[in-house]
Amino acid sequence: MGVIQREVEFLNLEQVPVLTVDQPLFAIAKRIQWQWPDTYGEERFVVLPGELHIEMAALTTLGDFLEPSGWTNAITQADVAAAGMADSFLKATHVNSPP
């Protein structure tokens, strides 16, 4: 984070650095921000979760809306997917298909 901050300051002194990382690194970066707020605090550094995690959160929310609609039963009865696979569509998770 220090290297990114120095480079951004060198290129554009007024710009706040923005860092986009996967979930495990996001948790570490937030802890760094909380531990050293004067150097890496939220006013001095923006840390965002990666696009994949944002998309998965959005799909999970959509699944929460669809779950009571009977969508899983409709997909299963139409022989589009097995019950476990249809349910995984709602949870934004991956279930291995049987061989």
C-alpha positions as YAML, in Angstrom:
chain: A
units: angstrom
residues:
- id: 1
  name: MET
  ca: [0.00, 0.00, 0.00]
- id: 2
  name: GLY
  ca: [2.91, 2.29, 0.73]
- id: 3
  name: VAL
  ca: [4.38, 1.80, -2.76]
- id: 4
  name: ILE
  ca: [1.02, 2.51, -4.39]
- id: 5
  name: GLN
  ca: [0.57, 5.60, -2.25]
- id: 6
  name: ARG
  ca: [4.02, 6.97, -3.13]
- id: 7
  name: GLU
  ca: [3.52, 6.36, -6.86]
- id: 8
  name: VAL
  ca: [0.11, 8.02, -6.92]
- id: 9
  name: GLU
  ca: [1.50, 11.01, -5.01]
- id: 10
  name: PHE
  ca: [4.36, 11.23, -7.52]
- id: 11
  name: LEU
  ca: [2.02, 11.13, -10.51]
- id: 12
  name: ASN
  ca: [-0.81, 13.25, -9.09]
- id: 13
  name: LEU
  ca: [-0.31, 14.84, -5.69]
- id: 14
  name: GLU
  ca: [-4.01, 15.57, -5.12]
- id: 15
  name: GLN
  ca: [-5.35, 12.11, -6.01]
- id: 16
  name: VAL
  ca: [-6.37, 9.61, -3.33]
- id: 17
  name: PRO
  ca: [-5.04, 6.12, -4.14]
- id: 18
  name: VAL
  ca: [-7.63, 3.46, -4.96]
- id: 19
  name: LEU
  ca: [-6.84, -0.23, -4.47]
- id: 20
  name: THR
  ca: [-9.08, -3.05, -5.75]
- id: 21
  name: VAL
  ca: [-8.33, -6.52, -4.34]
- id: 22
  name: ASP
  ca: [-9.86, -9.97, -3.78]
- id: 23
  name: GLN
  ca: [-11.65, -10.79, -0.53]
- id: 24
  name: PRO
  ca: [-8.69, -12.06, 1.56]
- id: 25
  name: LEU
  ca: [-6.53, -9.07, 0.62]
- id: 26
  name: PHE
  ca: [-9.46, -6.72, 1.16]
- id: 27
  name: ALA
  ca: [-9.72, -7.92, 4.77]
- id: 28
  name: ILE
  ca: [-5.98, -7.42, 5.28]
- id: 29
  name: ALA
  ca: [-6.07, -3.95, 3.69]
- id: 30
  name: LYS
  ca: [-8.96, -2.89, 5.92]
- id: 31
  name: ARG
  ca: [-7.05, -4.07, 9.00]
- id: 32
  name: ILE
  ca: [-4.05, -2.04, 7.85]
- id: 33
  name: GLN
  ca: [-6.30, 1.01, 7.47]
- id: 34
  name: TRP
  ca: [-7.67, 0.55, 10.99]
- id: 35
  name: GLN
  ca: [-4.24, -0.10, 12.49]
- id: 36
  name: TRP
  ca: [-2.53, 2.92, 10.88]
- id: 37
  name: PRO
  ca: [-5.28, 5.50, 10.21]
- id: 38
  name: ASP
  ca: [-2.82, 8.41, 9.95]
- id: 39
  name: THR
  ca: [-0.94, 6.77, 7.08]
- id: 40
  name: TYR
  ca: [-3.49, 4.50, 5.36]
- id: 41
  name: GLY
  ca: [-6.82, 5.62, 6.85]
- id: 42
  name: GLU
  ca: [-10.03, 5.71, 4.85]
- id: 43
  name: GLU
  ca: [-9.56, 9.43, 4.17]
- id: 44
  name: ARG
  ca: [-6.13, 8.75, 2.66]
- id: 45
  name: PHE
  ca: [-6.68, 5.45, 0.82]
- id: 46
  name: VAL
  ca: [-9.74, 3.87, -0.85]
- id: 47
  name: VAL
  ca: [-9.87, 0.05, -0.75]
- id: 48
  name: LEU
  ca: [-12.54, -1.76, -2.77]
- id: 49
  name: PRO
  ca: [-13.44, -5.44, -3.09]
- id: 50
  name: GLY
  ca: [-12.80, -6.89, -6.54]
- id: 51
  name: GLU
  ca: [-15.45, -6.97, -9.24]
- id: 52
  name: LEU
  ca: [-16.00, -10.71, -8.86]
- id: 53
  name: HIS
  ca: [-17.02, -10.30, -5.22]
- id: 54
  name: ILE
  ca: [-19.32, -7.39, -6.02]
- id: 55
  name: GLU
  ca: [-20.95, -9.44, -8.79]
- id: 56
  name: MET
  ca: [-21.35, -12.47, -6.51]
- id: 57
  name: ALA
  ca: [-22.95, -10.30, -3.82]
- id: 58
  name: ALA
  ca: [-25.38, -8.89, -6.40]
- id: 59
  name: LEU
  ca: [-26.25, -12.36, -7.70]
- id: 60
  name: THR
  ca: [-26.77, -13.67, -4.16]
- id: 61
  name: THR
  ca: [-29.14, -10.77, -3.47]
- id: 62
  name: LEU
  ca: [-31.03, -11.57, -6.68]
- id: 63
  name: GLY
  ca: [-31.21, -15.21, -5.56]
- id: 64
  name: ASP
  ca: [-32.68, -14.09, -2.22]
- id: 65
  name: PHE
  ca: [-35.48, -12.37, -4.15]
- id: 66
  name: LEU
  ca: [-36.07, -15.41, -6.40]
- id: 67
  name: GLU
  ca: [-35.92, -18.09, -3.70]
- id: 68
  name: PRO
  ca: [-39.55, -17.82, -2.46]
- id: 69
  name: SER
  ca: [-40.87, -17.73, -6.05]
- id: 70
  name: GLY
  ca: [-40.51, -21.47, -6.63]
- id: 71
  name: TRP
  ca: [-37.84, -20.90, -9.25]
- id: 72
  name: THR
  ca: [-35.83, -23.95, -8.10]
- id: 73
  name: ASN
  ca: [-38.85, -26.25, -8.48]
- id: 74
  name: ALA
  ca: [-39.60, -24.87, -11.96]
- id: 75
  name: ILE
  ca: [-36.02, -25.43, -13.14]
- id: 76
  name: THR
  ca: [-36.00, -28.94, -11.67]
- id: 77
  name: GLN
  ca: [-39.40, -29.94, -13.14]
- id: 78
  name: ALA
  ca: [-38.38, -28.62, -16.56]
- id: 79
  name: ASP
  ca: [-35.31, -30.93, -16.41]
- id: 80
  name: VAL
  ca: [-33.00, -27.97, -16.93]
- id: 81
  name: ALA
  ca: [-30.96, -28.80, -13.84]
- id: 82
  name: ALA
  ca: [-31.00, -31.07, -10.81]
- id: 83
  name: ALA
  ca: [-32.32, -29.65, -7.53]
- id: 84
  name: GLY
  ca: [-28.84, -29.02, -6.08]
- id: 85
  name: MET
  ca: [-27.64, -27.28, -9.23]
- id: 86
  name: ALA
  ca: [-30.81, -25.15, -9.49]
- id: 87
  name: ASP
  ca: [-30.40, -24.16, -5.84]
- id: 88
  name: SER
  ca: [-26.77, -23.22, -6.47]
- id: 89
  name: PHE
  ca: [-27.95, -20.77, -9.15]
- id: 90
  name: LEU
  ca: [-29.74, -18.85, -6.40]
- id: 91
  name: LYS
  ca: [-26.72, -18.85, -4.10]
- id: 92
  name: ALA
  ca: [-24.11, -17.78, -6.70]
- id: 93
  name: THR
  ca: [-22.09, -20.88, -5.90]
- id: 94
  name: HIS
  ca: [-20.79, -23.69, -8.03]
- id: 95
  name: VAL
  ca: [-21.91, -27.30, -7.63]
- id: 96
  name: ASN
  ca: [-20.10, -29.99, -9.60]
- id: 97
  name: SER
  ca: [-22.36, -31.76, -12.04]
- id: 98
  name: PRO
  ca: [-22.50, -35.55, -11.82]
- id: 99
  name: PRO
  ca: [-20.35, -37.30, -14.45]
...
